[in-house]
Amino acid sequence: MASGLAVMAAVVVAIVHMGFLAYIVFGGFLALRRLAWLWPSMAATSYSAYVTLADFTCPLTTLEKWLLEVGGRAPYAGSFIAHYLHDVLYPAQYETAAWLTAMSVALVSYAVVLTRWRRRSAVF
């Protein structure tokens, strides 16, 4: 029973992790509704850059692998991105291009938000 719960928890962690990746890329656009969303998005994007550039293992990846192991499953080798996104969302050889594209989308969202909020401020 406990092993099944650990595997289910690993699935939940993987879903949260995937949601966090989506937030890193698209979260800046939430600030179009409320500027307060901009700062957490920028922090998440900065964290993503650190994890990628410093070759740091995300704690969510470590937690998921540990839960899989506790659940009696063999944890996957490599990173979360390599396991779930390579050859599914994009070919593995384009990882750098995919990361740069994702970071570009995030940066564009910040530019759009700041431009819009600046225009709103100028009107009032």
KEBA-441929 format. One line per field, with one value per residue: residue in one letter; x negated, y negated, z negated of N, C-alpha, C in turn. Coordinates in pm, whole numbers, plus 50000, padded with zeros to 5 digits. Each point is the difference from the previous one (the first is absolute). Layout:
// residues N
aa: (a / ...)
nx: (X / ...)
ny: (Y / ...)
nz: (Z / ...)
cax: (X / ...)
cay: (Y / ...)
caz: (Z / ...)
cx: (X / ...)
cy: (Y / ...)
cz: (Z / ...)
//
This chain:
// residues 124
aa: (m / a / s / g / l / a / v / m / a / a / v / v / v / a / i / v / h / m / g / f / l / a / y / i / v / f / g / g / f / l / a / l / r / r / l / a / w / l / w / p / s / m / a / a / t / s / y / s / a / y / v / t / l / a / d / f / t / c / p / l / t / t / l / e / k / w / l / l / e / v / g / g / r / a / p / y / a / g / s / f / i / a / h / y / l / h / d / v / l / y / p / a / q / y / e / t / a / a / w / l / t / a / m / s / v / a / l / v / s / y / a / v / v / l / t / r / w / r / r / r / s / a / v / f)
nx: (49918 / 49899 / 49962 / 50128 / 50005 / 49884 / 50045 / 50115 / 49927 / 49926 / 50116 / 50046 / 49884 / 50010 / 50127 / 49968 / 49902 / 50084 / 50088 / 49899 / 49969 / 50128 / 50002 / 49885 / 50056 / 50118 / 49942 / 49907 / 50070 / 49991 / 49884 / 50052 / 50039 / 49885 / 49944 / 50063 / 50058 / 49954 / 49993 / 50103 / 50055 / 49954 / 50042 / 50112 / 50003 / 49966 / 50087 / 50084 / 49963 / 50011 / 50115 / 50032 / 49962 / 50044 / 50080 / 50093 / 50017 / 50112 / 50035 / 50082 / 49894 / 49923 / 50101 / 50025 / 49870 / 49991 / 50109 / 49948 / 49884 / 50057 / 50058 / 49872 / 50001 / 49946 / 49927 / 50045 / 49918 / 49915 / 50023 / 50082 / 49934 / 49885 / 50052 / 50056 / 49901 / 49881 / 50000 / 50057 / 49944 / 49876 / 49927 / 49939 / 49962 / 50126 / 49945 / 49883 / 50039 / 50048 / 49890 / 49924 / 50078 / 49997 / 49871 / 49995 / 50085 / 49929 / 49888 / 50055 / 50044 / 49878 / 49946 / 50086 / 49982 / 49870 / 50004 / 50082 / 49932 / 49892 / 50061 / 50043 / 49879 / 49958 / 50103 / 49971)
ny: (50120 / 49996 / 50109 / 50036 / 49962 / 50061 / 50098 / 49998 / 49991 / 50096 / 50054 / 49974 / 50042 / 50101 / 50007 / 49985 / 50086 / 50072 / 49981 / 50028 / 50099 / 50028 / 49991 / 50068 / 50069 / 50030 / 50019 / 49946 / 50073 / 50069 / 49938 / 50046 / 50092 / 50037 / 49882 / 50030 / 50053 / 49880 / 49962 / 50073 / 49949 / 49879 / 50022 / 50051 / 49900 / 49916 / 50061 / 49998 / 49875 / 49982 / 50067 / 49935 / 49879 / 50023 / 50065 / 49928 / 50097 / 49982 / 49943 / 49951 / 49994 / 49952 / 49921 / 49973 / 49992 / 49929 / 49931 / 49995 / 49971 / 49914 / 49965 / 50034 / 49880 / 50028 / 49911 / 49904 / 50020 / 49911 / 49894 / 49924 / 49895 / 50062 / 50032 / 49882 / 49920 / 50057 / 49975 / 49918 / 49898 / 50045 / 50011 / 50099 / 50011 / 49964 / 50063 / 49961 / 50032 / 50111 / 50012 / 49965 / 50081 / 50091 / 49976 / 50007 / 50103 / 50047 / 49972 / 50053 / 50097 / 49993 / 49999 / 50094 / 50066 / 49981 / 50029 / 50099 / 50041 / 49980 / 50055 / 50098 / 50001 / 49994 / 50081 / 50055)
nz: (50000 / 49912 / 50067 / 50002 / 49871 / 49985 / 50077 / 49934 / 49890 / 50054 / 50033 / 49879 / 49950 / 50086 / 49963 / 49873 / 50020 / 50071 / 49903 / 49918 / 50083 / 50006 / 49868 / 50002 / 50097 / 49951 / 49883 / 50074 / 50085 / 49886 / 50013 / 50114 / 49914 / 49942 / 49984 / 49890 / 50107 / 50034 / 49875 / 49963 / 50109 / 49974 / 49878 / 50047 / 50087 / 49903 / 49920 / 50102 / 50019 / 49870 / 49993 / 50110 / 49971 / 49878 / 50085 / 49940 / 49914 / 50066 / 49884 / 50092 / 50078 / 49904 / 49966 / 50127 / 50024 / 49889 / 50034 / 50121 / 49945 / 49917 / 50112 / 50001 / 50053 / 50116 / 49931 / 50078 / 50101 / 49959 / 50073 / 49932 / 50049 / 49977 / 49882 / 49973 / 50037 / 49979 / 50128 / 49912 / 49937 / 49995 / 50111 / 49939 / 50125 / 49985 / 49899 / 50047 / 50121 / 49947 / 49927 / 50103 / 50070 / 49905 / 49984 / 50132 / 49995 / 49899 / 50063 / 50108 / 49920 / 49947 / 50122 / 50038 / 49888 / 49999 / 50129 / 49981 / 49893 / 50074 / 50104 / 49918 / 49947 / 50125 / 50015 / 49883)
cax: (50082 / 49915 / 49924 / 50092 / 50012 / 49876 / 50003 / 50100 / 49939 / 49902 / 50078 / 50042 / 49880 / 49970 / 50100 / 49967 / 49876 / 50036 / 50069 / 49899 / 49931 / 50090 / 50002 / 49874 / 50006 / 50118 / 50051 / 49991 / 50122 / 50098 / 49984 / 50087 / 50121 / 49961 / 49856 / 49937 / 49958 / 49875 / 49882 / 49981 / 49964 / 49859 / 49922 / 50005 / 49918 / 49861 / 49968 / 49984 / 49869 / 49897 / 50002 / 49949 / 49863 / 49910 / 50014 / 50054 / 50117 / 50118 / 50051 / 50118 / 49951 / 49947 / 50116 / 50073 / 49920 / 50002 / 50132 / 50006 / 49919 / 50076 / 50114 / 49957 / 49973 / 49866 / 50004 / 49940 / 49867 / 49994 / 50085 / 50145 / 50019 / 49956 / 50090 / 50138 / 50019 / 49918 / 50064 / 50146 / 50033 / 49899 / 49889 / 49900 / 49887 / 50041 / 50026 / 49955 / 50092 / 50128 / 49982 / 49988 / 50133 / 50083 / 49954 / 50039 / 50143 / 50013 / 49950 / 50098 / 50116 / 49965 / 49998 / 50140 / 50065 / 49946 / 50043 / 50143 / 50019 / 49945 / 50102 / 50113 / 49958 / 49988 / 50135 / 50060)
cay: (49880 / 49882 / 49984 / 49941 / 49858 / 49934 / 49985 / 49896 / 49873 / 49970 / 49950 / 49864 / 49915 / 49981 / 49907 / 49868 / 49961 / 49960 / 49872 / 49899 / 49970 / 49916 / 49869 / 49933 / 49949 / 49917 / 49933 / 49855 / 49947 / 49979 / 49862 / 49912 / 49982 / 49942 / 49981 / 50076 / 50130 / 49988 / 50030 / 50145 / 50058 / 49969 / 50085 / 50137 / 50004 / 49992 / 50130 / 50093 / 49972 / 50052 / 50147 / 50042 / 49957 / 50050 / 50145 / 50030 / 50087 / 49941 / 50082 / 50075 / 50121 / 50087 / 50051 / 50096 / 50123 / 50065 / 50060 / 50118 / 50104 / 50045 / 50073 / 50125 / 49978 / 49952 / 49860 / 49976 / 49939 / 49868 / 49891 / 50001 / 49955 / 50107 / 50115 / 49975 / 49912 / 50036 / 50086 / 49992 / 49862 / 49959 / 50095 / 49977 / 49920 / 49859 / 49956 / 49862 / 49914 / 50001 / 49920 / 49859 / 49958 / 49986 / 49881 / 49886 / 49978 / 49940 / 49862 / 49922 / 49974 / 49891 / 49876 / 49966 / 49957 / 49871 / 49899 / 49973 / 49931 / 49865 / 49924 / 49974 / 49898 / 49873 / 49951 / 49945)
caz: (50000 / 49990 / 50124 / 50096 / 49966 / 50040 / 50145 / 50029 / 49961 / 50105 / 50114 / 49964 / 50009 / 50143 / 50054 / 49946 / 50067 / 50136 / 49985 / 49970 / 50126 / 50079 / 49934 / 50031 / 50136 / 50028 / 49880 / 50010 / 50059 / 49894 / 49953 / 50078 / 49918 / 49872 / 50005 / 49892 / 50053 / 50073 / 49919 / 49984 / 50130 / 50023 / 49909 / 50053 / 50120 / 49954 / 49943 / 50112 / 50063 / 49909 / 50005 / 50131 / 50026 / 49896 / 49999 / 49868 / 50007 / 49936 / 49890 / 50039 / 50068 / 49894 / 49926 / 50082 / 50012 / 49869 / 49982 / 50087 / 49937 / 49883 / 50054 / 50062 / 50142 / 50030 / 50043 / 50131 / 50002 / 50059 / 49952 / 50024 / 50138 / 50091 / 49989 / 50041 / 50114 / 50117 / 50100 / 49986 / 50035 / 50097 / 50007 / 49897 / 50049 / 50002 / 49863 / 49982 / 50075 / 49929 / 49878 / 50040 / 50043 / 49879 / 49929 / 50083 / 49977 / 49867 / 50007 / 50078 / 49914 / 49909 / 50079 / 50031 / 49875 / 49956 / 50097 / 49977 / 49872 / 50015 / 50076 / 49910 / 49904 / 50071 / 50030 / 49877)
cx: (49914 / 49922 / 50088 / 50019 / 49875 / 49997 / 50102 / 49945 / 49896 / 50070 / 50045 / 49882 / 49966 / 50098 / 49973 / 49875 / 50029 / 50073 / 49903 / 49922 / 50086 / 50007 / 49873 / 50009 / 50111 / 50051 / 49994 / 50126 / 50112 / 49995 / 50075 / 50129 / 49967 / 49848 / 49926 / 49953 / 49863 / 49880 / 49983 / 49960 / 49853 / 49909 / 49996 / 49912 / 49852 / 49954 / 49977 / 49866 / 49888 / 49991 / 49937 / 49852 / 49899 / 50002 / 50041 / 50123 / 50114 / 50047 / 50126 / 49961 / 49950 / 50115 / 50074 / 49924 / 50000 / 50134 / 50018 / 49924 / 50071 / 50119 / 49962 / 49974 / 49856 / 50009 / 49931 / 49862 / 50010 / 50101 / 50148 / 50028 / 49963 / 50099 / 50138 / 50015 / 49918 / 50074 / 50150 / 50044 / 49905 / 49888 / 49890 / 49886 / 50033 / 50027 / 49959 / 50094 / 50135 / 49991 / 49992 / 50134 / 50091 / 49961 / 50038 / 50147 / 50021 / 49955 / 50093 / 50122 / 49970 / 50001 / 50142 / 50069 / 49951 / 50040 / 50146 / 50023 / 49946 / 50101 / 50120 / 49966 / 49993 / 50135 / 50060 / 49916)
cy: (49874 / 49977 / 49937 / 49851 / 49923 / 49977 / 49894 / 49862 / 49958 / 49944 / 49856 / 49904 / 49973 / 49902 / 49858 / 49946 / 49952 / 49866 / 49887 / 49962 / 49911 / 49859 / 49922 / 49933 / 49895 / 49918 / 49849 / 49937 / 49982 / 49856 / 49899 / 49971 / 49928 / 49997 / 50081 / 50138 / 49995 / 50047 / 50149 / 50069 / 49976 / 50085 / 50144 / 50014 / 49992 / 50132 / 50103 / 49980 / 50053 / 50152 / 50049 / 49969 / 50052 / 50152 / 50050 / 50089 / 49937 / 50092 / 50079 / 50130 / 50099 / 50064 / 50105 / 50133 / 50078 / 50069 / 50123 / 50116 / 50058 / 50085 / 50129 / 49990 / 49954 / 49854 / 49984 / 49938 / 49861 / 49903 / 50023 / 49965 / 50112 / 50116 / 49973 / 49921 / 50035 / 50102 / 50014 / 49861 / 49946 / 50104 / 49962 / 49910 / 49851 / 49944 / 49855 / 49904 / 49993 / 49914 / 49852 / 49946 / 49976 / 49875 / 49873 / 49967 / 49932 / 49854 / 49910 / 49969 / 49884 / 49867 / 49954 / 49944 / 49862 / 49887 / 49964 / 49924 / 49858 / 49911 / 49967 / 49889 / 49863 / 49937 / 49933 / 49892)
cz: (50000 / 50128 / 50109 / 49975 / 50042 / 50150 / 50040 / 49964 / 50105 / 50123 / 49973 / 50010 / 50146 / 50064 / 49952 / 50070 / 50143 / 49998 / 49970 / 50125 / 50090 / 49942 / 50030 / 50136 / 50016 / 49882 / 50005 / 50056 / 49897 / 49949 / 50087 / 49924 / 49869 / 49994 / 49894 / 50047 / 50067 / 49918 / 49973 / 50132 / 50032 / 49910 / 50051 / 50124 / 49965 / 49940 / 50110 / 50070 / 49913 / 50008 / 50129 / 50016 / 49898 / 49992 / 49861 / 50018 / 49922 / 49887 / 50035 / 50073 / 49897 / 49921 / 50080 / 50010 / 49868 / 49976 / 50089 / 49937 / 49878 / 50045 / 50071 / 50149 / 50018 / 50044 / 50134 / 49984 / 50061 / 49942 / 50031 / 50146 / 50097 / 49999 / 50062 / 50131 / 50123 / 50085 / 49980 / 50045 / 50107 / 50003 / 49901 / 50047 / 50006 / 49861 / 49978 / 50071 / 49929 / 49874 / 50034 / 50047 / 49879 / 49923 / 50078 / 49982 / 49865 / 50003 / 50080 / 49914 / 49905 / 50073 / 50032 / 49876 / 49960 / 50095 / 49977 / 49870 / 50006 / 50075 / 49913 / 49902 / 50064 / 50026 / 49877 / 49948)
//
